[in-house]
Structures are given as C-alpha cells and as structure tokens.
Amino acid sequence: MTQGSESVRFGKRTTDTVLHRFERWARDTPAARALIAGPDSLTYAELDARADRLARRLLGSGLPPGALVAVGTARQSELIVALLAVLKAGGAYAVLDVRSPRSGRRQLAAAQPLVLLTDAAQHAALDDGGGPRVIRLDAEAAAIGGPRAEQPADRPADRLADPSAQPASDPPADRLPGSAGAQPGRTAAVLFTGAAEPRAVPVGNGLLLAAHDGWAEVARPTAQDRHLFTVGTDVTAFAAGWTRALCSGGALVLSPRSGWQPEDIRAAVATERVTVLHTDPAGAARLLIEDAEQQTLTPAAHRGADPAARSLRLLAVSGDRLYLDEQATLQMRLRPGARVLNVYGSAECAGIGTWFELPQLPHPLDDPEQISLLGTAFPGFRAEVHGGEIRLLPPDGGDAIPTGDLGRLRADGLLEYGGRIRDRITLPGGRWLDPYPVESAIRSHDGIGAVILKGVDGPRGPRRLVAYVAPPPGGPTGAGRVLLPDIEELRDHLAGKVLREESPRTVIRLRALPRTTTGQEDRDALPLPIMPAAAGRPGSKAGKYGSAASQGETPAGCAAGCGGVGLGFVALILTNLLWPGSTELGGVPQPWAFLFFLLYVFECVAFGIGVVFLFGGRARMLRQRRSPSLTVAAHLAVSYLLLAWWPQDNLYRLAAKQDWPRQAALVYAFNIPLMIAGVVVAAYVVSKPADPFDFHDPVDDWPDR
C-alpha cells in the first residue's frame, strides 16, 4: 500500500536551489536578521557577504566543481557561513560532529571529502595528518594540511584562511558557480545516518530543495519565524533543516557556544521568542513538561502561562517514536492554535518523509499510549509499506528507500509506526520477537512513561527478556503518578495482553532511558541486569530485578559447597597414595594429633572447593562487572589460593629441613605464587565495579532500591 501527494513536483530541469532561495531573501531583505547567536549574530546581507568572500577563497584554492567539503567547527554561525560558501563555490558540504571527535573522525572517514574546513580548536581532534587537505577558518591562521604546510604562505589555499584578504586574481562575486544554479542531481550535501558506524548519504540539489518545499507547504513558515534546532549540527535534522529558516526569510537561533545545553534551551526559547522549535521527543518533554513543572506549572495550568512556550507556534518532533498520549500532552502545554508535528524521515530523503498532527485523526482512538502515528507523506514524497517495512519514495522518481522500520497503513489512511527491524530479539529456538508491541503493552501501565525490551544473554542459560522502564516526564513523585512496577506487578499487568513467553522475566527501573546524540533511544547503553539473591520486597517472590525463576543463587551455592566437601574427602583418601607417610601421626601425642588431622581435612576440603571454584566461579565473578582481565586474574588467583595448600603441605612434610634445593624449589613454586595471588585478590577487592547506572541520575527515593 502506498500513500503520497503530488503538491510539490520535482523539476529535473530547474536551476532553482536552496542557495538561490537564500540569495533572493538576502537581496530583498538585507537588513533582516538571519542568524541570532549573541555577538555572532548576522543579517542576511552580512551572512551573504561573508559566504561570498569565503566562497571566492575556496575557488582560489583550486576547489573543483562538485568537490565535497567537510565542515567541522563549534561556532555555529561560522558553520552556516561555511555551508553557504561551499554551495556558492559549486561544491557539496558535510557537517562533522565536533562535540565527539571520535564520531567526527568516523564521519570524516565515511565521507572521504577533498577539503576539511575547520578551526584551531577542532583541527587536532579531527585531522590525523593523513586525511583531506585542511583549511583553517580562523581569520589569522594559515591553511595547513600535512605536507602542504611546508609550501610558501602566498599560495591560494593559505590566503583562503583570511576572509578579509582580496587578491586581485579572485573571481568576481557574480561568477560564483553556485549563484547561477546547479543541476538537480548534483550532490549538494552529504548527510550521515545515526548508526554507530556512520554512513555517508549524498543528497542532490533538487532533493534538498524538494524537501524544503514539502516542509514549507505543511509548516507554512514565514519571514517572522525564528527557528531553533536542539540537535547537533551534524544530525540530518539540522544539516538539511537549516533551509527551513534561511530559505523562507526567517532567522536561525544558534547557540553562542559549541552546542545547546539542555538547561540553556528554555531560556533561549523565551528570550529570543522562538516560534518554531525542532527537537526530539526527550527534548520536547524536557522543555514543556519537566522544566515547566519545576516552574510550578501543572497540567491544569493556563496554556499560555509558560514563558518558554508562549511564543511557540510550531513544535516539530523527530528522531524517535512519539506516542499519541505524549503528542497530546505536548499539544496541551502550548498556547491555543499552536501545532505539534511528529516528523518522520530519513537521510536519503533529506530528513523528511511523513508528518502527523492530532487534527488528522478522523475520530478519537483508544489506547493512545500504545500508538505512534506517522501520518501522511509530505507533499511530493510517498510512503509505502512493503513486507511490513516502511519505504519512502523521494520526489525525483528514484527507487523506494527502505527505512528499516516496521509499520502499517491503517484503514483511516494514516501510517502507523511498528518498531525497528534491527531491534528484533532472537528467542530460544530461533524465533524472532518484535519488541515494539510488547513495549507498547508495557507502556500502558500508568506508572511507565518509556520502555525498552531487550534480550540479554546471561553467563549461563537461555536469553532473558529484560524490560527497562522509566517514569513519565516529571518523575515518579508528581501528582497522580504511580511508582514504577516490579516484575510481578508488571507480569500481572501484561497477563492477557502478550504471550507468556514474550513477557519480560526481569525489570530494571531507570530515571530516564539513555539516548544517542540524534535523540534516539540507545539500546546499547542500557545496563546489564544484576540479580542479587533475596532482593526485593519482604514476602515477595521476586526481587527488584527478577522473578523467582531468576534467583537460583542459594541452591547453586549449596551445590557448590557440597561438591567441594565431596572432592575434599576424595583428596584426603588420595593423600597417602600420592605422598606416602605425609600424614603419619603415630608418634604425635594427643591433642596435637587430632589438631593436625583436622588441618589435613581443611586442606583437602579447600582443595575440593578450589576445584569447584576453578570451573564454576568465573561466571559469578563476571556479574560484579569489574575489569574482564582483572576478573580472570582474580579468578585464577582465588582458585590457586584454595588449591595450593593440599599439595604444598604434603610436599613440605616430606622434605628434609636441610634439603636446601628442595626447600628453595618449594618456596618459589608455592609461597611466591601465593603472595602474588594475594596481591591480585587485593587489587580485585579494591577495584571499583562498573556501575550500570552511572550514565543517568539514579532515583534515590524509589522503594526496593
């Protein structure tokens, strides 16, 4: 099934581009604010002039047509100048993640650009000396790029670093290649997917413009709008979405620092009177619910009472699933007439694909906490569901783009989200489980606001289904909130909703789910379950983190102890066979003979326990989440401390006191290793175990902690 609209058509012969749209506004409204970033604020005329100067330096450095230029700078106003300059010079841009140099280097390796535009602060972090030619954006710095730094300073690439310089050989502004238009199919930008290993996705001039036009038809931006993006500049929402402001005559509100901090967004929205906010679900909840409640707002408060939200007329949420009840809550926190859009798209479609807002619903729906609607395709785009997978069709008539997400087209014509294919869990027996339906059923519990169901492999036994739950925005102690459930309560809630084998066996309660820089829930950052014995509420069959079926520590401990004692008596019988006469006590008077015999028994039992620990103790030690190498060393050290006494004492008793060679051999064979083992155990004891909750603020007042 396919849905789509032809309101925006892709013109294969048009010379119009997003750059042309920006330059038109720069000519018509030169004094209007384009960038609002504190001391780095620029009007349209100033932004256009600075981009022209930098573009001429790029051309003077020998930049060929269509060349890819990566831009990595923490100064967001300088970033926008660089993007426009690259387009004016006829090239294509790629925005790098400068907040995480490791991520930025991966993006650099994936894109393989010809030139890297950066500044002194990010140069060393992004460039390892073997990559693209580096051109510094610092006004006073010379362009450097490995061996090119040894060339004379009057070369064109060196002049490029100083935008104020104007060599006579620079081409005039009216000859900038980008200003005259470009072929729709020529790459204008390279966007990066949000995967752990980034993938470079080229986007043509025509698609970038079509994405802007499709967005403009739905969002209806005006020249009075002020746009703020809370995501990182390398994320598709910003790297392709800056056109939403600068191609409609509006202003971009940028962070005067390297990037927006959560605590600064609320103040910026209120101070700069932002009208269009582009964010992810967690960012929207933080601004309109969590921060608002800290300002003593309640759900029943006047809709226009929140200063941070009073100016907003449009809230665009993208990056992850947004449930209907969450969207309705966000809508309630805005003033009457404001809109909340759930935007769904991919890098291959320049960040858009479908959109949904509550007025699209033909009638009220039951269970809004279990439904996430993606709505309908943006004008010019199409969406289809093939084999259960959502595919997006861009306006250029190309092939359908698999999104990796599941969905279905409802009878009312709306596209409904169904989870991600990569999140599927392999159950014992090889059967696949899509966690999204189970997560949605779990989320219907009154006290749960967010949930991830994950399959976790234990050290032994089959894969365990673990539910990671977090409270609704505002915390578990707010008015009318229900505390997060334990595993037994959660299982009772799911009875009749999901199959028993699809129900989680363990629940881990978090303050908030971890998220990536793109706003998506980060399943890889979830902690491993720790299931101590006898944890939980008094009288409960399950502890906080698991059910009775998962708490087999005590029976296993008894089995290990009994096995060790049994092996100890076997060792006691074998002693006289291996070391004849070593335990002879005929000439020793009482009570000393009994004490020595008791010592022999303890040595043999310690040996038996050591054998059991050698083969069964490592798995239990791994649960302490200390360093793997230190855990292995400590496991072997403890095993040696238990095993060594039996052979050591028997060999000592058979060695003559004046047999110095044998005495020395025994000391170095047993005593020195025992000392080393003691040091290893001491290091293991004092080492800090990895805290599975160190990525978030723990909720100290939750019961059964």
LINBELZI-V342888 format. One record per run of one state. SS is the DSSP state (2 for helix, 1 for strand, 0 for the rest). FROM is the first residue (numbers start at 1). TO is the last residue. Records with the same first field share a line. If there is no record, write none. Layout:
SS->FROM-TO, FROM-TO
//
This chain:
0->1-1, 5-17, 29-32, 37-37, 41-41, 61-67, 73-75, 89-91, 96-100, 112-114, 119-119, 127-132, 137-145, 151-155, 161-172, 176-176, 181-186, 193-199, 220-225, 230-235, 240-242, 247-250, 254-261, 272-275, 280-280, 295-306, 311-313, 318-323, 334-338, 346-346, 350-352, 357-357, 361-367, 371-372, 378-381, 387-388, 394-400, 410-414, 424-424, 427-431, 434-434, 444-449, 457-463, 471-486, 496-497, 499-499, 503-505, 511-514, 516-520, 522-522, 526-542, 544-545, 547-547, 551-552, 579-591, 623-627, 655-659, 687-705
1->2-4, 33-36, 42-43, 68-72, 92-95, 115-118, 133-136, 187-192, 200-204, 226-229, 251-253, 276-279, 314-317, 339-345, 353-356, 373-377, 382-386, 389-393, 401-409, 415-420, 425-426, 432-433, 450-456, 464-470, 495-495, 498-498, 506-510, 515-515, 521-521, 543-543, 546-546
2->18-28, 38-40, 44-60, 76-88, 101-111, 120-126, 146-150, 156-160, 173-175, 177-180, 205-219, 236-239, 243-246, 262-271, 281-294, 307-310, 324-333, 347-349, 358-360, 368-370, 421-423, 435-443, 487-494, 500-502, 523-525, 548-550, 553-578, 592-622, 628-654, 660-686
//
